[in-house]
Amino acid sequence: MHHVIILGGSYGGIAALKKLQKDPNIQITLIDRHPFHYLQTEGYELISGDTYFDHTIVNLASLCANYENVTFKHTAVTKIEPENRTVRLEEGMQTYDTLIIAMGCVTKRFECDTQVYHYSSGPKSLRGALKLNRFFQDELYKKLESARHATENFNIIVGGAGLSGVEIAASMQHFFNHYYQSNTLSCETLNIHLIASRESVLHGMHPRIIEITNKRLQALRVKVHTNSRIASIKEHEAVLTDGRKIPFDFMIFAGGMTINPALEDFEAQKNKKGQILVNTYMQCPKHDALYVIGDAAELRDRHGKILPPTAMTAMGSGALAAENIMRSLQGRTLKKADLHIEGIAIALGGKYAAIDMKFLRFSGYPAYLTKKMIEKMYKWPLWWLARKGFRKIENCNL
């Protein structure tokens, strides 16, 4: 049996697993320090209180229990040794014939991190999303209970105006607006500041999508600061590069990403973000038996343009890595990458979204329904498999 280890139950890791498990000659071990697959595309609704946390996860042990040739290990990776084809874990070690690294990335901190760290959080993990949600709920309760708190200004800074920053700011502001309106309270005491380092939010996207987003943010009353970065932090006040000072009660990092800390010591060619450089087959150039997928790798399209980290590119790279592992075992020519983004769905608070399908761009409630349909088409089959796997585990324990 050819042993494949997949590090990370991410979008890419799950895509690779689903393809590899079809080959009975391959034994798969999925390793993740979390027992669940976090549906990050729905994490922003969790932050704003529009969904429950159990709606944003898929149990990995139950999912893997569906397959005879798949084993799940709930543990953290401490070191990867490609020379020995070994992965060292917090609990023991594992050897492999082929390795897939799908460990994703983490929220990048600003240069003034040492000062900001105690005030802030990032949205890329379930723990971070839950922390933000609890914080907002606590603040709403304070304002409801206390006349003094109800009249105090409350400022939130969202650092970074890419997809994550825009979705978080819009979802949070809509949540607060809805809460205050439903309780006949004023929402003028809440200010969400979105900091954009470029001349507009969603820099690099189609002008029509940027226009739609700007109008929506304005309607929600999100305060957008363009062409500016956070230069320094003093107490609970952010100083921007243009000299403006914004007092804040809480800060959310959404200004980029960096490599998973577990991969920092992994010796390979990396870009400025720490992402591992791969060849056109998704292999680490120094090691043919090692594939890197998803956000952990620098992914490019057929023209050499770097692709943004999305669930779609992660799944595409995961499926390609699995395909090439199967081809190599069969002695066939490896398949070159042809990764691309077919469309982008942007949550803009409540039942409002924007869709960019290149040939078609639209927004509002129809876009929201389209986004939800895409999400359900992905997670419902996984939930069904997880339920089947759970019943298998229960029967084995009887």
N, C-alpha and C positions, 0 to 999 in steps of 0.2 A: 504493500500500500504506500502510495506517495503521500507524505504528510505535509499539509499546508497549514501554516499558522496565520491567522488574521488578527492583527493588533488593532482593536477598535471596532465597536459596534455602531459605527456611524452610518450615514447614508451610503458612502462608498463601500464600507465593510459589509453591510447587509447585501448590497448589490452583488458583490463578489461571492459571498456565501451562497446566495440563491442560485447562482450559475454553477458554481463548483460542485454543489451537493448532487447535481444530476449525474456526475461521473462516479460510479461505484468503486472505482479504483483509487479514489482520492479520499483520504481521511483528513477532516478539517477540525482545527481547534480555534475557536473564537475566544479572544482574551480581551476583557475590558474591566477597568477599575470600577465601573458602575454596572449595576445589574439590569440596566434598561437602555433602550435606544431612545434618545431624546429627539422629539420632532421639533427642531429649532424653528422651522417655518411657522409654527403656531405659538412659539414662545412669547411673542409680543402680546398676544391676546391674554396669555397667562399673567403677564406683568400688569396689564390694565384691568384684570379681573373679569374678562369676557369669557373665560373658560376655566375648567378645573385642571389641576396638575395631572390627574390620571388620564386626561384626554390627550396629553402631550407625550406619553411614553408608551413603549412596547417592551414587555418583559423579555429579556434575551434568553434566559434559561428555558422558558416555556416555548419560545420561538425555535430554539435549537433542538428541543426535544422531539420535534416533528421528523427529524432526519436521523437515519441510522448511522450515518457517517459524520455526524457533527457533534462536537463536545464543547460546552461553554465553561470557561474558567473565570470566576469573579475575583480578579486580583490585579495589582498594578505592575507595570513593567519598570524595572530598575536599570536594565542595561541590555543593549542589543549587540551581539558579537557575531557579525556576518562571517568572519574568518572560520569560526567553529560551527556556524549555523546553529547558534544557541541564543535563546532569549532568557535572560535572568528576570525572575519575578520576586515579588515580596514573599511569596510562598513557593520556594523551590526554583526549578528551571525547566525549560522545554527545548528540545532540539527539533529542527525542521528540515525538510527537503527544500521547501520554497516558503518565503515569507512575504506577506503583504502588510505594509504599514499604512494604516488608515486612522491615525490618531488625531487627525484634525488640527485645530489651532485654538488659541486662547485670545481674549481681548488684549489689545496692545495698550500699555499704559503711556501716559504722556511723559515727557522728559522731566517734568516736575513731580514725578511719581511719589517720591519720598514724602512730599508735603500733602499730596492729594489722596494718598492711599486710604487714610482713615475716614475720608468723607464719601468714598465712592464705591461703585460696584459695576460689574459688567453683565451683559445680558446673554452671553453665549452658552451658559450652563443652566440646568434646571435649578440648581441651588441658587444661582445668582438671580434668576427670574423670580423664584419664590421669595427671596429676600426683598427684592424690590416691591413685590406685590404686598407683602406684610407691612412694609414701611408705609406705603401709600394708604393702606387700610387704617393703620394706626393714626396717621395724620388726619384722615377724614373723621375718625372717631373723636379726636381731640377738638376739632373745629365744631363738631356737632354738640359736644358736651359743654364746651367752654365758650362763653361770650367773648372773652379776651382773645382766645385762639382764633375764633371765627373772623375777627377783624384784622388779624395780623397778616402781613404779606408772607407768602410762602413761595420761595423760588427754587426751581429745579433746573440744573444745567445739564443738557445732553451734548456731550463733546463728540462731534463728528456728524456730518449730514449726508452720509451715504445711505444705503438701503436700511441698515439697522437703525441708525439715528433717526431717520425720518419716520420709520414705522413706530418706533418707541414713542417719539414726541407726539405723533398724531393719535396713537392709541391712548396714551395717558391723558392728553388734553381732552379727548372726547369722553373718556371715562369720568373725569372730574366735572366737565360741563354737564353731562347727563345726571350725575349724582346731585349736583347743586340745583339743577332745574327740577328734578323729581322731588327734592326736599324743599323747594321754594326758597333756596338760599342763593346768595350772590357768589359767582365764581371769579369775581374781579380780584380776589386776594391771592389767587394762584397764578404764577407766572412760570411758563416753561420756556427756557431759552435754548435755542438750537444753534450751535456754533458750527459754521461752515467755513472751512479753510480756503475754499475757492470762491469764485464769483457767484455761484448758485448752489442750491442743494442738488443732490444726485448728479454731480458733475460727470460729464461724459455720456449721459443718457440722451435720448432723443429730446429735442426742444419741446415737443408737444407734451411729453410726460413730465418734464420739468415745469411747464406752464400749469398743467393740471395740479401737480403737487403744491406749487406755490399758492394757487388759489385756495386749495383745501386747507393748507396750514394757516393762511390768513383768515379764512372763515372760522377756523377753530380757535383763533387768537394765540397761536404759537408765535413767539417772538424769535425771528430768524436774524442771526448776525453773520453776514457774509464777509469774505476776504479777511478773516481773522482767526487767530489761534489763541489758546490759553498760554500766556507767557509765564505766569507765576500765580501762586496761591498764598494768601495771607489770612490766617484764621478761616473764616467762612466767606471769603471774598476772592473772586477770580479776576485777575488782571489780564485783559486781552492785549494782543500785540499792537492794536491801534490805540491803546491807552484807556479804553473803556473799562470800568470796574463794575462787576456784577456780584452782588451779595447772593449767597446761595445756602440752602439748607441741606441739599443733597445733590450729588453729581453722579451721572451715569456715563461710563466710557463706551463710546461706539465709534471711535475714530481709527479703526483699523484692527489688524490682527498680527500675531506673531506665532512662531512655532510652539507646539506643545513642549513644556519644560522637560518632559521625559526624552525628547529628541535633541536637546541642546548639545549633549556630548557625543551624539552620533556623528561619526566622521564621514562626511560626504560633501559634495559641492552644494552650496546653498546660495539663495539670493539674499537681498538686504532684509527681507522679512523673516529669514531663517528657513524658508521653504526649500525642500530638497529638489535639486535639478534632476530630471529624469529624461530618458531618451524617448523616442517616438513610440516605443512599445510599453511605456510606463515602468521601465526597469531603472534601477539605480545603476549608472554606467559602470561602476567598479564591481558590481555583483549581479550576475545574470539571474541568480535565484532570489533576488530581492526586488519587489515591486513597491512603489510608493504611489498612493492615490489620494484623491480628495484634497482637502485644504492643506495637507502636509506636503503636497508637491506643487511645484510651479507648473500649472497646466496652460497649454497654448493651443490655439486653433490651427487649422491647416495652413494659415498664412503666417504663422509665427507670433501672432498677437496674444499677449497674456490674457487669460480668461479670469474673470472675477470668481471668488469662491462662492459657489451656489450648490444647492442640493442636486441640481441637474448635472453639473459638471462632475460632482463627486460620484454620482451613480454611474455616469458614463465611463469615468476612468476605472471604477471598480469592476464593471462588466467587462471592459477591455482587458484588464489585468487577468481576470479569471479566464477569459477566452484564450489569452496567450499562454497561460499555464497549461491549459488543456491541449493546445496546439503543440507546445514543446514536448509534452509527453507522448504525443502521437507522431512526432517527427515531422510536423507540418511547418510551413513558413509562418512566422509571427505576423500578426495584423498590426498595421500602423494606426496611430490615433487619428481620429477625425472628430474631435470634440467640438461642440458648438452649443450655443444657448438658443433654444427655439423660441423662448419668450420669458418675460419677467412679470411676476404679479406682485404688486406693492400694496400692502395694507395701509389704509389712510384713516383709521379710526372708525369704529362702529361698523355699519354695513356699507362701507364705502371703500373702494379700491381703485387701482389703476392697472391696466394690462397693456403691455407692449409685446405684440407678437410679430414685430417687424413690418408685416404687411397690413396690420390692423392694430389700432390703438384706441382704447375706449376706457371709460371710467364710470364711477358711481355704483349703484346697486347691481347692475348686470355684471360689472367687473368683479364685485364682491362674490356673487354667486359662482362665477367662473373659478375664482381662486379657491373657494371652499370645495368645489367639485374636484379640482385637481388634488387638493390635500386629502380628501376622502378616498379618492381612487388609489392613493398611495397607502394610506394607513389602514383602511378597512381590511384588505387582504392580510396584512400583517397581524392585525387584531384577531382575525379569524384563525390564523395559524397558531397564534399564541394561546388562544383558548383550547384548540385541539391539543397542543403540546402540554398544557396544564392538566388536561384530563388524563393524558398518558402518564404524567408524573404522579398524579393522584392514585391511579390504578396500580402503579408500581409500588406505592407506599402502603397499599392495603394489605 
